[in-house]
C-alpha cells in the first residue's frame, strides 16, 4: 500500500473515535497527538504538522455538529477534510487540448524518469491516444535503450539516436515524425540542480521543445528535500507539475508530498509500484480516503474500466438475473480482477475494507487460493465449467490430479461457487446484475461512499 505506515497510524487514531463513548476535549487532544505522531514519522515538516493539527483542533472544538450526523462522524469528517486540504485540496488533471501534446520529464539522477516516461505513455495509450516517446537522456548510455525496450513491451513508438550526443539535434531529427502523434512523452537526462552544464542543457531543451507540460519527476524517498528541488527546477524550466515516484512503502513520502504542495507545485501523478501500470493521477480526496480506510471508488472504477468491457458486464449481469451464472463466468471475472492488480492493492480501494488493516499474510493467502482455483478451473472441461452440477467424485479426482491440488481443494471451490450462486438467487429481486455492472459503470444505490 502507498504510505502503509502512515495509513495504519491514521486508521488507528480514527478507531479510537469509534470506540469512545462520547466526544470530549480529552478525546480531541489524544486524536491530535496521534495525528501529529503519524505525520512526523512520515517525515512531514514539523511546522506544517502543527498548522494542520491546530486547524483540526479549532474546528473540532468550535464547529457545531450538522444535523443528520453524530459528533463522532463530524470529527472524522473534519480530519478527512483538513488532510485533503493539506495535500493539495483538488485534483490537477492534464487536459490534452493541442496535438501533438508534448509532456517533458525532468528530474534528478535516479528519480525513475525513464520508467516513468514509459508509464505515462502506457497510461495515455489505454485512454485511446496515439502516443510516442523520445529519448533525450544522452548522459546515461543505457537510458535510450532502456526506454526503447520498455516501449516495445507496451507497443509504443520510441524515437532515439544512440550515436548522437546533442539532445536538441535528436529532437530536430524526429520532429516531423513526432507531429503525427497525439501525445509525445520526452525523457531527459537526470541532473543535479547545481550542475551548470546540465542546467544550461535543460534550459536550451525547454526553449526548443516548448512543452505543454513540464513535469518534475521526484523520488518520494528524498522527503522534505523535495521542496528545494521543486523550487530550483521551477526557476530552471517553469515546471507545471510533479510526478512523485516510489510512493509504495517509503516513510519519507509524506515529506515529499507536502513539500511539493508547500511550493505550490501541483502533484499530477504518483508512482505506486514497479510495474508499467503502477501509476495514478494524484487525487487528494481519494488518496486521503485510502489512507483512512475509506477506499477510493474513483480509482477502483478506472482500473475496472481498463480491463472489463461494458458489453461483457451487461452479458454477465443478464446471466446472473436468469440464474445462469456458471464457473466459466466466475473464471472470466477472476481473470479480469487479476488484470486490475494484486488483491492487497484492490482492498485499499474498496470502501470499508481498507479500515480492517488486514494482514499481508492473509491477503497473500487469498491470492494464492485464487491462483489455485484458476488452475482447478483450467483442468475442467467446458461442459463442467458451464454445468458444475455434473461434477461427481470421479471428476473431482481427475480435476485434482490435472491441476496438482487435493480433492478437498476442488470441493472447496465447488462449495464456494454454490454459496455465491445461492446468494445471487436470493438477491434476484434486488437486480443482482448491479453487482458486476458496478465495475463497468457506477456503484449501486446504497453502496458505501467516500466522504
N, C-alpha and C positions, 0 to 999 in steps of 0.2 A: 504493500500500500504506500501511496505518497505520504511522506511525513508520518510514518506509522507511530513513532513515539509520541509526537505532539497530539495526534488524533486520539490515541489511547488515554493520554493525560486529560485532554479536554472532555472526553466522554466520561471519565471517572469523576471529574469535577461536576458535570451536569447530573450524574446519577445520584449525587448527594442531595440535590434539589428534589429529585423524585422520591427519595427515601425519607425526607424530612417531614415532620408533622405539619409545619407551617413556615412561612417566610418571615424572618425577622432580621434585625441588623447583624446578629451573630452569624447567621447563615450567609448573608451577603458578603460580610468580611472574609469568611472562610472561602467562599467561592472566588473572590478577588485574589486571594493569596494563591489558590490553586492555579488560576489562570496565569498569574504573574510567573509562577514557578515553571509552568509548562512552556510559556513563550521564551523565557530566559534560557531554558535548556535547549530550545530550538535556535538559539543564537540570535534572537531578535534584540535590537538595540534597546538598552535599559530605559532611555528617555521615552521612546515610543511605547514601551510596555506600560510605563506609569501613566502616560497620557491616555492610553486605551482603558486601563483599569479605573482611572478616575472618572471617565465618561460613563462606564458601566455602573459604577457605584452611585454617581449622581442621578442617573436615570432610574436606577432601581429604588432609590430612596425617595425621589420626588414625584415620579410619574404615577398617575392614578391607573389602576388596572382597568383596561377596557371591558365593557360588558361582553359576556359570551365566553370569556376565558378566565382561568384561575390565576392566582398570584404566581404560582409556580410556572405556569405556561408563559406568563408575561415576562418573568425573569429570564427564562430560556430564550424567549424572543428577543429580548434586549441584548443578550450575549451574542446571539446569531447576527443581529443587525449591525452591531458595533464591530464584530470581526470582519464582516463583509466590507464595511467602510474602510477598515484598517488595511484590507488587501486590494483596494482599488475601486470598490463600490459597484462597478459595472463591467460588462464585457466589451472589450475594444476589438471589434471584428475588422478583418481586412476586406474591403469591398473591391472586387475585381471589376473595374469600370473600363479601363483603357487596355487595348491589346496591341502588341504584346505587353503584358503587365510584368514589370521587372522587380523581382524580390532579391535584394543583395544582402548577403550574410557577412557580418564582420564579427571579430571577437579575438580573445586571447588564444595562445597556444593551448592545445589540449581541452578546449571547451566543447569539442564534438561537432564543429561546423560542418565537416564533410558528411558525416552520418545524418546530421540534421537536414542538410540540403536534400538528400535522398528521401528523408521522411516527409518533408514539406511537399516534394514532388509527388509522392505517393498519396498524400492527403488530398491534394487537388485533383489528381488523376481519378481517384474514387468518386469525385464530385462532378465528373464529366468534362473536365477541362483538358485541352491538348497541352501537355507540359513538356518542357525540356530543361536540362541543366547545363551550366557552363563552368568548367573547372579553371579558375584563375589563381590557384594556390601553387606558385612555382618555387616556393621556398622549401616546401616539404616534398621531396622527389616522389614519394609514394601516393601523394594526395590525388593527382589526376586519375591514376589507375584505380585507386580505391573508389572514387566517385563513379567511374565508368562501370566497374564491377557491380556496385550497388544498383545502378540504374538498369543494367542488363537484367538483373533479377526481377525488377518491377516493370520491365518493358517500357522504359522512358528513354528518350533520345538524350545523349550526353555529348557535348562538344568539348574536346580537349586537344592540345597540341603539346606533346611532351618534349619536343625539340626546341620550341620557342620559350625564351625566358622572360619576355616582356608581356605582362598580362594585358596591356592595352592593345598590343598588336594581335593577340589571340582574340580579343573581343571584336576588333575590326574585321578579322578574317571570317568570322562566323555570323556577322551582323545580318547579312541578307537572309541566311537560313533561319536565324532566330526569329525574324519578323513573321514567320509563318505560324508561330505558336501563340496560344492564348496566354500562357504564363511561362516566364523564364526565371529559374532559380540559379543565382550566381554564388559560387563558393569562392571566397578569397583567402589569402594567406593569414595564418594566425600571427598575431603581433603583440608585442609589449607596447603599451601606450607611451613608454619613454624612449622607444627606438625611433630615432629621427628618420631613418631611411624608409622604414615601414609606414610611418605616419605620412610621409610625403607620397608614398605609393598609393595608400588608401584614399588620400585626398584627390589625387590625379584620377584614380579609377572612378570615384564618385562623380567627379565633374564630367568625365567622359560618358559614363553609363546613364547618368541621370535616373536612378532607380525610383520606382513609385513607392517602394517600401525599402528602408534600410534598417535591417533588424540586427540587433546586438545579440549574439549567442553567448550566453554566460553560464558557466557551470555552477549549479546550486551549492556545491561544496566549498565555494570561496567565502560564503557567509556575508558578513557586513562589508567586506571589501568590494562587494558588488556596487556600492554607492559611488565610490571613487571611480571605478571602471566605467560605469554608466555616464558619469559626468564628463570624463575625459573623451570617451568615444563620441559623445554628443557634440562636443566642441569640434572634434575632428571631421565628422561627416553627417552631422544632424540626424541622429538615429530617430526612427519613427516608432520603434517598439522593441521589446525584449523577448527572447526565447530562453527560458530557463531549462537547462538540461540536467540530467542526473537527479531528478526530483525523487526518485524511488529510494527511500531508506536513508537519506542523508540528514543528519541532525541540523546541519547549518543552513538547510534550505529555507527555514523560516527567516533567517537573517538576510539571505539573498532576495527573497520575495519582497520583504518590507523595505529593504534598502532601495530596490528599484522603484517601488511605489513612492517612497520619500523623495526621490529625484524627479518625480512626475514622468518616469519612463514606463509607459504602459506595457504590461506583460501580455503578449498576444498568444503565445503558445507555451506549453510546458512539455518537456520530455519525461515520460513516466515509465520508461523501461528501455531495454536494449534492442528490442525487435523493431522492424521498419514501420510497423503500425502503431508503435507506442508513443504517439504524440497527440495532444489535445489542445483545442482552443482554451485559453485560460478564462474561466468564468468564476469570479469571486463567490457568487451565490452558491453555485454547485460545489465549488471547492470546499467552502466552509461547511456546507451541508454534509459533505462526505466526511470531513474531519469530526463532525459532531455525531456521526452515525445516523444521519437523516437520509442518506442516499443522494443520488444525483440522477433524477429521471431523464433530464435532457441528454446527458452523456450516454446513458443506457440506451435511449431510443436511437441516438446517432449510430451507436455500434450495431444495434439490431438492424437498422435500415440498410447498412452496408452489406449485410450477409443474407437477409431474408427478403425474398421478392414478395411484393404485395399480393400478386395473384396466387402464390403458393400459400400464403397465410389465409387468404379467403377460402381456398380449396380445403385446407385442414380444418378451418372453422366449420365449414358445412358438414364435413365428415363427423366431427365431434357432435354437432347438433343432431345428426342422424344416428348417433351411437355406433359409428363405423370406424372409430379411431383404432388403429392396429399397431403392431410392433414396427412395421415399416415406417409409419408416420413418426413414431417415437424415435426411431433411429435417425431419420432426417432432421428432426428437431435437435437431437443431440449433436449432430454434425454441425448444424448452424450455430449452436451455442459455443462449440469448440472454437469456431472461427472468431467469435466475439472476444475470446481471450480466456485466461485462466479463471477458474471459479473464484479464487481468492480476490481477484480484481473486480469481478462482477458483483460479488457480495457487497462490496463497499458502495456500489451504485444503486442497490435495491433499498428503497426506504424501509427503515426499521431493522433490517438485518445487520447493518454495519454497527449498530449500537450494542450488539451482543458480544463484541470482542472475541469472536470465535477463534480458537487456537489454530495456528497454521497447520499443525499436525492433523487436526480434524478435517480441515479443508483439503489437504493433500490426500487424506484417506478417501474422501468423497470423490476426488478427481480420479484416483486410482480405481475406485469402484466403477465409475462411469466408463473408464477405459476398458475394464473387463467386460462390461455389458456390451460395449461395441464389438469386442471380439466374439462374444457369445452370439450376437445377432448376425455377425458376418458368417458364422458357421451354420446358420439356419437356411433352409430352402425358402424360396419366395412364397410358397404355399404356407409354410409355417409362420412366416412374418405377417402374412395377410390374415391368417386364421390361427392364432396361438392356441386356441382350444383343442386342436388336434394333437398337441404335443403331449405324449404319454411317456411312460418310464423308459421304453426302448429309445425313443427320440431324444429324451433328456440325456441318456447315456452317450449317444452318438454325438450330440452337440457339445457335451462336456469334453469328450476326447478331442474333437476337432478344434476347440478353442483353447485347450490347455488349462481348463479350470475344473473345479469339483462339480459334481451333480447338484450339490447343495446351493452353489452359487447360481446355477442355471435356474433352479426352482425359486430362488430369492428374486431373480429378475422377473419371472412369470408372476410371482405373488405381488410384487410392487406394481406391475403393469395392470393386474386385475383390480387392485385397490384404486389406482388412478382412474381407470375406466369407470369404476363404480361411482367415484366421486363426481366425475363429469356427467354421469347419467342423473345423479341427484340434483346437480346444478342445471339440468337441461332447461328448466323453466326460466332460469336467470340468464339465458343467452350465453352458454358456455363458450361460444366461439370468440367472445371478447378476450378470453384468457390468452389466446395466441394472437388475436388481432391486435392486441395492445403493443406487440412487438413491431408491428408494421405501421401503425398509425398513432394511437394515443391510448393512455391507460383508461380502464373503465371507471364509471362513476363510483365514488366511494373508496377508490384506491388511495392509500396514504400519500399525501403530497408533501413536497418540500416546503418549509415555511417561507 
